Amino acid sequence: MANATDVQPESAWYAAMSAQMDEEEMDSGPFPPLYTAIVGPIGTVGEHGDNWSEVERLLQSGVDVNEQTPQGWTPLMASGSCGQPAIMRLLLRTGADVAHRDR
């Protein structure tokens, strides 16, 4: 599965995102793994459909269900934006905070 770290460093998008991140964030890529599992590879925005098994695996491994992107988006926001109600319910059952706001 492609992820945010597959973006070529010379792209304008990558440069803009990098300017907003500290070194630790640069090592892990701009998007948290749970967010990436929900929205899919860059440019697809959920077109790949529900990635239930990967989301469930990540949640069971202990990832932060409320970890935000540099813009403040949470996995719950992403699943709602991508039209994935089953994943939204799973995130809510595992502690997703509905009060989070983007930046």
N, CA, C and O atoms as a GROMACS GRO file, in nm:
protein
  412
    1MET      N    1   0.084  -0.118   0.000
    1MET     CA    2   0.000   0.000   0.000
    1MET      C    3   0.089   0.124   0.000
    1MET      O    4   0.180   0.134   0.082
    2ALA      N    5   0.064   0.215  -0.088
    2ALA     CA    6   0.139   0.340  -0.092
    2ALA      C    7   0.099   0.426   0.027
    2ALA      O    8  -0.012   0.412   0.079
    3ASN      N    9   0.188   0.513   0.069
    3ASN     CA   10   0.154   0.602   0.179
    3ASN      C   11   0.216   0.739   0.156
    3ASN      O   12   0.279   0.764   0.053
    4ALA      N   13   0.196   0.826   0.252
    4ALA     CA   14   0.241   0.964   0.237
    4ALA      C   15   0.391   0.975   0.220
    4ALA      O   16   0.438   1.074   0.162
    5THR      N   17   0.467   0.879   0.266
    5THR     CA   18   0.612   0.888   0.254
    5THR      C   19   0.659   0.857   0.112
    5THR      O   20   0.778   0.874   0.082
    6ASP      N   21   0.568   0.813   0.025
    6ASP     CA   22   0.604   0.785  -0.114
    6ASP      C   23   0.611   0.911  -0.200
    6ASP      O   24   0.651   0.903  -0.316
    7VAL      N   25   0.573   1.026  -0.145
    7VAL     CA   26   0.576   1.151  -0.221
    7VAL      C   27   0.720   1.189  -0.247
    7VAL      O   28   0.805   1.180  -0.158
    8GLN      N   29   0.748   1.231  -0.367
    8GLN     CA   30   0.883   1.273  -0.403
    8GLN      C   31   0.917   1.404  -0.333
    8GLN      O   32   0.838   1.497  -0.338
    9PRO      N   33   1.034   1.412  -0.266
    9PRO     CA   34   1.070   1.532  -0.191
    9PRO      C   35   1.071   1.660  -0.273
    9PRO      O   36   1.055   1.768  -0.216
   10GLU      N   37   1.088   1.652  -0.403
   10GLU     CA   38   1.096   1.775  -0.482
   10GLU      C   39   0.958   1.833  -0.516
   10GLU      O   40   0.950   1.940  -0.576
   11SER      N   41   0.850   1.766  -0.480
   11SER     CA   42   0.718   1.819  -0.512
   11SER      C   43   0.687   1.942  -0.428
   11SER      O   44   0.732   1.953  -0.314
   12ALA      N   45   0.610   2.032  -0.484
   12ALA     CA   46   0.572   2.155  -0.414
   12ALA      C   47   0.489   2.122  -0.290
   12ALA      O   48   0.505   2.185  -0.186
   13TRP      N   49   0.401   2.023  -0.302
   13TRP     CA   50   0.320   1.983  -0.187
   13TRP      C   51   0.409   1.936  -0.073
   13TRP      O   52   0.390   1.977   0.042
   14TYR      N   53   0.506   1.850  -0.105
   14TYR     CA   54   0.596   1.798  -0.001
   14TYR      C   55   0.674   1.911   0.064
   14TYR      O   56   0.692   1.912   0.186
   15ALA      N   57   0.719   2.006  -0.014
   15ALA     CA   58   0.795   2.118   0.041
   15ALA      C   59   0.708   2.200   0.136
   15ALA      O   60   0.754   2.241   0.242
   16ALA      N   61   0.584   2.224   0.098
   16ALA     CA   62   0.494   2.301   0.184
   16ALA      C   63   0.464   2.228   0.313
   16ALA      O   64   0.463   2.288   0.420
   17MET      N   65   0.441   2.098   0.304
   17MET     CA   66   0.413   2.018   0.424
   17MET      C   67   0.537   2.012   0.513
   17MET      O   68   0.524   2.023   0.635
   18SER      N   69   0.654   1.996   0.455
   18SER     CA   70   0.778   1.985   0.531
   18SER      C   71   0.804   2.111   0.611
   18SER      O   72   0.858   2.104   0.722
   19ALA      N   73   0.768   2.224   0.556
   19ALA     CA   74   0.791   2.351   0.625
   19ALA      C   75   0.710   2.361   0.753
   19ALA      O   76   0.744   2.437   0.844
   20GLN      N   77   0.601   2.283   0.762
   20GLN     CA   78   0.514   2.287   0.879
   20GLN      C   79   0.550   2.181   0.983
   20GLN      O   80   0.490   2.178   1.090
   21MET      N   81   0.646   2.093   0.954
   21MET     CA   82   0.675   1.980   1.040
   21MET      C   83   0.811   1.991   1.106
   21MET      O   84   0.905   2.048   1.049
   22ASP      N   85   0.822   1.935   1.227
   22ASP     CA   86   0.953   1.928   1.291
   22ASP      C   87   1.024   1.801   1.243
   22ASP      O   88   0.968   1.724   1.166
   23GLU      N   89   1.149   1.778   1.289
   23GLU     CA   90   1.227   1.664   1.240
   23GLU      C   91   1.162   1.530   1.268
   23GLU      O   92   1.165   1.441   1.184
   24GLU      N   93   1.103   1.514   1.386
   24GLU     CA   94   1.039   1.387   1.421
   24GLU      C   95   0.924   1.357   1.326
   24GLU      O   96   0.908   1.243   1.281
   25GLU      N   97   0.845   1.459   1.293
   25GLU     CA   98   0.735   1.440   1.199
   25GLU      C   99   0.789   1.406   1.060
   25GLU      O  100   0.728   1.327   0.989
   26MET      N  101   0.901   1.465   1.021
   26MET     CA  102   0.959   1.436   0.890
   26MET      C  103   0.995   1.289   0.878
   26MET      O  104   0.979   1.230   0.771
   27ASP      N  105   1.044   1.228   0.985
   27ASP     CA  106   1.082   1.088   0.982
   27ASP      C  107   0.961   0.996   0.963
   27ASP      O  108   0.973   0.891   0.900
   28SER      N  109   0.845   1.035   1.015
   28SER     CA  110   0.728   0.949   1.009
   28SER      C  111   0.635   0.985   0.893
   28SER      O  112   0.533   0.918   0.874
   29GLY      N  113   0.667   1.087   0.816
   29GLY     CA  114   0.580   1.130   0.708
   29GLY      C  115   0.477   1.227   0.762
   29GLY      O  116   0.458   1.238   0.883
   30PRO      N  117   0.409   1.298   0.672
   30PRO     CA  118   0.318   1.402   0.717
   30PRO      C  119   0.186   1.353   0.775
   30PRO      O  120   0.118   1.428   0.844
   31PHE      N  121   0.147   1.228   0.748
   31PHE     CA  122   0.018   1.181   0.794
   31PHE      C  123   0.032   1.060   0.886
   31PHE      O  124   0.114   0.972   0.861
   32PRO      N  125  -0.048   1.057   0.992
   32PRO     CA  126  -0.045   0.941   1.082
   32PRO      C  127  -0.091   0.815   1.008
   32PRO      O  128  -0.170   0.825   0.914
   33PRO      N  129  -0.043   0.698   1.049
   33PRO     CA  130  -0.079   0.574   0.978
   33PRO      C  131  -0.229   0.545   0.974
   33PRO      O  132  -0.279   0.495   0.874
   34LEU      N  133  -0.300   0.576   1.081
   34LEU     CA  134  -0.444   0.549   1.083
   34LEU      C  135  -0.516   0.638   0.981
   34LEU      O  136  -0.605   0.592   0.911
   35TYR      N  137  -0.478   0.764   0.974
   35TYR     CA  138  -0.534   0.856   0.876
   35TYR      C  139  -0.508   0.805   0.735
   35TYR      O  140  -0.598   0.804   0.650
   36THR      N  141  -0.384   0.763   0.709
   36THR     CA  142  -0.347   0.713   0.577
   36THR      C  143  -0.425   0.587   0.541
   36THR      O  144  -0.464   0.568   0.426
   37ALA      N  145  -0.447   0.499   0.640
   37ALA     CA  146  -0.524   0.377   0.613
   37ALA      C  147  -0.667   0.410   0.573
   37ALA      O  148  -0.728   0.337   0.495
   38ILE      N  149  -0.720   0.518   0.626
   38ILE     CA  150  -0.858   0.557   0.595
   38ILE      C  151  -0.868   0.626   0.459
   38ILE      O  152  -0.953   0.589   0.378
   39VAL      N  153  -0.784   0.725   0.434
   39VAL     CA  154  -0.798   0.801   0.310
   39VAL      C  155  -0.727   0.738   0.191
   39VAL      O  156  -0.759   0.770   0.077
   40GLY      N  157  -0.632   0.650   0.216
   40GLY     CA  158  -0.560   0.585   0.108
   40GLY      C  159  -0.441   0.666   0.062
   40GLY      O  160  -0.407   0.767   0.123
   41PRO      N  161  -0.379   0.623  -0.045
   41PRO     CA  162  -0.262   0.693  -0.098
   41PRO      C  163  -0.296   0.836  -0.136
   41PRO      O  164  -0.410   0.868  -0.170
   42ILE      N  165  -0.196   0.922  -0.132
   42ILE     CA  166  -0.216   1.063  -0.168
   42ILE      C  167  -0.280   1.072  -0.306
   42ILE      O  168  -0.237   1.007  -0.401
   43GLY      N  169  -0.383   1.154  -0.314
   43GLY     CA  170  -0.452   1.175  -0.441
   43GLY      C  171  -0.574   1.087  -0.460
   43GLY      O  172  -0.649   1.106  -0.555
   44THR      N  173  -0.597   0.990  -0.371
   44THR     CA  174  -0.713   0.904  -0.388
   44THR      C  175  -0.829   0.943  -0.298
   44THR      O  176  -0.944   0.916  -0.333
   45VAL      N  177  -0.803   1.005  -0.186
   45VAL     CA  178  -0.903   1.052  -0.089
   45VAL      C  179  -1.018   0.953  -0.072
   45VAL      O  180  -1.133   0.985  -0.100
   46GLY      N  181  -0.986   0.836  -0.025
   46GLY     CA  182  -1.087   0.738   0.009
   46GLY      C  183  -1.146   0.662  -0.108
   46GLY      O  184  -1.236   0.580  -0.088
   47GLU      N  185  -1.098   0.684  -0.227
   47GLU     CA  186  -1.154   0.617  -0.344
   47GLU      C  187  -1.131   0.467  -0.341
   47GLU      O  188  -1.198   0.392  -0.412
   48HIS      N  189  -1.037   0.424  -0.259
   48HIS     CA  190  -1.007   0.280  -0.251
   48HIS      C  191  -1.111   0.206  -0.168
   48HIS      O  192  -1.107   0.083  -0.161
   49GLY      N  193  -1.204   0.276  -0.105
   49GLY     CA  194  -1.308   0.214  -0.024
   49GLY      C  195  -1.260   0.188   0.118
   49GLY      O  196  -1.146   0.218   0.153
   50ASP      N  197  -1.348   0.132   0.197
   50ASP     CA  198  -1.314   0.104   0.336
   50ASP      C  199  -1.195   0.010   0.345
   50ASP      O  200  -1.190  -0.094   0.278
   51ASN      N  201  -1.101   0.047   0.428
   51ASN     CA  202  -0.983  -0.034   0.452
   51ASN      C  203  -0.995  -0.090   0.594
   51ASN      O  204  -0.906  -0.074   0.677
   52TRP      N  205  -1.107  -0.156   0.619
   52TRP     CA  206  -1.145  -0.203   0.752
   52TRP      C  207  -1.034  -0.283   0.820
   52TRP      O  208  -1.000  -0.256   0.935
   53SER      N  209  -0.978  -0.379   0.752
   53SER     CA  210  -0.880  -0.468   0.816
   53SER      C  211  -0.755  -0.392   0.860
   53SER      O  212  -0.702  -0.419   0.968
   54GLU      N  213  -0.707  -0.297   0.780
   54GLU     CA  214  -0.589  -0.219   0.818
   54GLU      C  215  -0.621  -0.124   0.933
   54GLU      O  216  -0.540  -0.108   1.024
   55VAL      N  217  -0.736  -0.061   0.929
   55VAL     CA  218  -0.777   0.029   1.038
   55VAL      C  219  -0.790  -0.051   1.168
   55VAL      O  220  -0.741  -0.008   1.272
   56GLU      N  221  -0.854  -0.165   1.162
   56GLU     CA  222  -0.870  -0.250   1.280
   56GLU      C  223  -0.734  -0.297   1.334
   56GLU      O  224  -0.713  -0.298   1.455
   57ARG      N  225  -0.644  -0.336   1.245
   57ARG     CA  226  -0.511  -0.381   1.286
   57ARG      C  227  -0.436  -0.268   1.357
   57ARG      O  228  -0.373  -0.290   1.460
   58LEU      N  229  -0.442  -0.150   1.300
   58LEU     CA  230  -0.373  -0.035   1.362
   58LEU      C  231  -0.431  -0.002   1.499
   58LEU      O  232  -0.357   0.026   1.593
   59LEU      N  233  -0.563  -0.005   1.510
   59LEU     CA  234  -0.626   0.023   1.640
   59LEU      C  235  -0.586  -0.082   1.744
   59LEU      O  236  -0.559  -0.049   1.859
   60GLN      N  237  -0.582  -0.207   1.703
   60GLN     CA  238  -0.542  -0.314   1.795
   60GLN      C  239  -0.396  -0.302   1.835
   60GLN      O  240  -0.357  -0.346   1.943
   61SER      N  241  -0.314  -0.243   1.748
   61SER     CA  242  -0.172  -0.227   1.780
   61SER      C  243  -0.147  -0.109   1.874
   61SER      O  244  -0.036  -0.091   1.924
   62GLY      N  245  -0.251  -0.029   1.899
   62GLY     CA  246  -0.239   0.079   1.995
   62GLY      C  247  -0.215   0.217   1.940
   62GLY      O  248  -0.175   0.307   2.015
   63VAL      N  249  -0.238   0.239   1.810
   63VAL     CA  250  -0.219   0.374   1.757
   63VAL      C  251  -0.320   0.469   1.823
   63VAL      O  252  -0.425   0.426   1.871
   64ASP      N  253  -0.286   0.596   1.825
   64ASP     CA  254  -0.372   0.698   1.883
   64ASP      C  255  -0.489   0.724   1.789
   64ASP      O  256  -0.470   0.771   1.677
   65VAL      N  257  -0.608   0.694   1.835
   65VAL     CA  258  -0.728   0.710   1.752
   65VAL      C  259  -0.757   0.857   1.722
   65VAL      O  260  -0.834   0.888   1.631
   66ASN      N  261  -0.696   0.948   1.798
   66ASN     CA  262  -0.720   1.091   1.778
   66ASN      C  263  -0.598   1.165   1.724
   66ASN      O  264  -0.596   1.288   1.724
   67GLU      N  265  -0.496   1.092   1.676
   67GLU     CA  266  -0.377   1.158   1.625
   67GLU      C  267  -0.414   1.244   1.504
   67GLU      O  268  -0.484   1.198   1.413
   68GLN      N  269  -0.365   1.368   1.504
   68GLN     CA  270  -0.403   1.463   1.400
   68GLN      C  271  -0.295   1.479   1.293
   68GLN      O  272  -0.176   1.457   1.318
   69THR      N  273  -0.339   1.517   1.174
   69THR     CA  274  -0.248   1.554   1.066
   69THR      C  275  -0.193   1.693   1.098
   69THR      O  276  -0.240   1.757   1.192
   70PRO      N  277  -0.094   1.741   1.022
   70PRO     CA  278  -0.045   1.877   1.045
   70PRO      C  279  -0.155   1.984   1.034
   70PRO      O  280  -0.143   2.092   1.092
   71GLN      N  281  -0.261   1.955   0.961
   71GLN     CA  282  -0.372   2.049   0.947
   71GLN      C  283  -0.478   2.031   1.055
   71GLN      O  284  -0.575   2.106   1.060
   72GLY      N  285  -0.459   1.932   1.142
   72GLY     CA  286  -0.552   1.910   1.252
   72GLY      C  287  -0.661   1.807   1.226
   72GLY      O  288  -0.749   1.789   1.310
   73TRP      N  289  -0.656   1.741   1.112
   73TRP     CA  290  -0.758   1.640   1.082
   73TRP      C  291  -0.732   1.513   1.162
   73TRP      O  292  -0.618   1.470   1.178
   74THR      N  293  -0.840   1.453   1.213
   74THR     CA  294  -0.831   1.326   1.286
   74THR      C  295  -0.882   1.213   1.195
   74THR      O  296  -0.944   1.239   1.092
   75PRO      N  297  -0.856   1.089   1.234
   75PRO     CA  298  -0.911   0.978   1.157
   75PRO      C  299  -1.064   0.983   1.147
   75PRO      O  300  -1.121   0.946   1.044
   76LEU      N  301  -1.130   1.028   1.254
   76LEU     CA  302  -1.276   1.038   1.250
   76LEU      C  303  -1.321   1.138   1.144
   76LEU      O  304  -1.415   1.112   1.069
   77MET      N  305  -1.254   1.252   1.137
   77MET     CA  306  -1.286   1.351   1.034
   77MET      C  307  -1.264   1.293   0.895
   77MET      O  308  -1.344   1.313   0.804
   78ALA      N  309  -1.153   1.221   0.879
   78ALA     CA  310  -1.120   1.163   0.748
   78ALA      C  311  -1.224   1.060   0.706
   78ALA      O  312  -1.267   1.059   0.591
   79SER      N  313  -1.264   0.975   0.799
   79SER     CA  314  -1.362   0.871   0.762
   79SER      C  315  -1.497   0.934   0.728
   79SER      O  316  -1.567   0.885   0.639
   80GLY      N  317  -1.534   1.041   0.797
   80GLY     CA  318  -1.658   1.110   0.764
   80GLY      C  319  -1.649   1.176   0.627
   80GLY      O  320  -1.744   1.170   0.548
   81SER      N  321  -1.536   1.239   0.600
   81SER     CA  322  -1.516   1.306   0.473
   81SER      C  323  -1.516   1.207   0.356
   81SER      O  324  -1.560   1.238   0.246
   82CYS      N  325  -1.465   1.087   0.383
   82CYS     CA  326  -1.456   0.984   0.277
   82CYS      C  327  -1.584   0.900   0.267
   82CYS      O  328  -1.592   0.810   0.183
   83GLY      N  329  -1.684   0.928   0.351
   83GLY     CA  330  -1.809   0.853   0.344
   83GLY      C  331  -1.795   0.708   0.389
   83GLY      O  332  -1.844   0.617   0.322
   84GLN      N  333  -1.729   0.688   0.503
   84GLN     CA  334  -1.705   0.553   0.555
   84GLN      C  335  -1.769   0.538   0.693
   84GLN      O  336  -1.699   0.538   0.795
   85PRO      N  337  -1.903   0.525   0.698
   85PRO     CA  338  -1.972   0.520   0.827
   85PRO      C  339  -1.933   0.401   0.915
   85PRO      O  340  -1.932   0.413   1.037
   86ALA      N  341  -1.902   0.288   0.856
   86ALA     CA  342  -1.862   0.171   0.937
   86ALA      C  343  -1.731   0.200   1.010
   86ALA      O  344  -1.715   0.164   1.127
   87ILE      N  345  -1.638   0.264   0.941
   87ILE     CA  346  -1.510   0.298   1.006
   87ILE      C  347  -1.533   0.408   1.108
   87ILE      O  348  -1.469   0.407   1.213
   88MET      N  349  -1.623   0.502   1.081
   88MET     CA  350  -1.656   0.604   1.181
   88MET      C  351  -1.707   0.539   1.310
   88MET      O  352  -1.664   0.576   1.419
   89ARG      N  353  -1.796   0.442   1.297
   89ARG     CA  354  -1.849   0.373   1.416
   89ARG      C  355  -1.739   0.300   1.491
   89ARG      O  356  -1.734   0.303   1.614
   90LEU      N  357  -1.649   0.235   1.417
   90LEU     CA  358  -1.536   0.165   1.480
   90LEU      C  359  -1.449   0.264   1.557
   90LEU      O  360  -1.411   0.238   1.671
   91LEU      N  361  -1.417   0.377   1.496
   91LEU     CA  362  -1.335   0.478   1.562
   91LEU      C  363  -1.404   0.532   1.687
   91LEU      O  364  -1.339   0.553   1.790
   92LEU      N  365  -1.534   0.555   1.679
   92LEU     CA  366  -1.608   0.604   1.795
   92LEU      C  367  -1.608   0.501   1.908
   92LEU      O  368  -1.594   0.537   2.025
   93ARG      N  369  -1.623   0.374   1.872
   93ARG     CA  370  -1.621   0.268   1.976
   93ARG      C  371  -1.484   0.257   2.042
   93ARG      O  372  -1.474   0.210   2.155
   94THR      N  373  -1.379   0.299   1.973
   94THR     CA  374  -1.245   0.286   2.029
   94THR      C  375  -1.194   0.418   2.088
   94THR      O  376  -1.075   0.432   2.116
   95GLY      N  377  -1.284   0.514   2.105
   95GLY     CA  378  -1.247   0.635   2.178
   95GLY      C  379  -1.222   0.760   2.096
   95GLY      O  380  -1.167   0.857   2.149
   96ALA      N  381  -1.262   0.763   1.971
   96ALA     CA  382  -1.244   0.885   1.892
   96ALA      C  383  -1.319   1.000   1.956
   96ALA      O  384  -1.433   0.985   1.998
   97ASP      N  385  -1.254   1.115   1.963
   97ASP     CA  386  -1.311   1.233   2.025
   97ASP      C  387  -1.384   1.316   1.920
   97ASP      O  388  -1.322   1.366   1.826
   98VAL      N  389  -1.515   1.330   1.937
   98VAL     CA  390  -1.595   1.406   1.840
   98VAL      C  391  -1.576   1.556   1.857
   98VAL      O  392  -1.621   1.633   1.772
   99ALA      N  393  -1.511   1.600   1.963
   99ALA     CA  394  -1.493   1.743   1.987
   99ALA      C  395  -1.366   1.801   1.925
   99ALA      O  396  -1.345   1.922   1.928
  100HIS      N  397  -1.280   1.715   1.869
  100HIS     CA  398  -1.158   1.766   1.805
  100HIS      C  399  -1.193   1.860   1.692
  100HIS      O  400  -1.291   1.838   1.620
  101ARG      N  401  -1.114   1.964   1.676
  101ARG     CA  402  -1.134   2.060   1.567
  101ARG      C  403  -1.005   2.068   1.486
  101ARG      O  404  -0.895   2.049   1.539
  102ASP      N  405  -1.019   2.095   1.356
  102ASP     CA  406  -0.898   2.111   1.276
  102ASP      C  407  -0.837   2.247   1.305
  102ASP      O  408  -0.895   2.329   1.376
  103ARG      N  409  -0.720   2.270   1.249
  103ARG     CA  410  -0.648   2.394   1.280
  103ARG      C  411  -0.685   2.508   1.189
  103ARG      O  412  -0.633   2.618   1.203
   0.00000   0.00000   0.00000
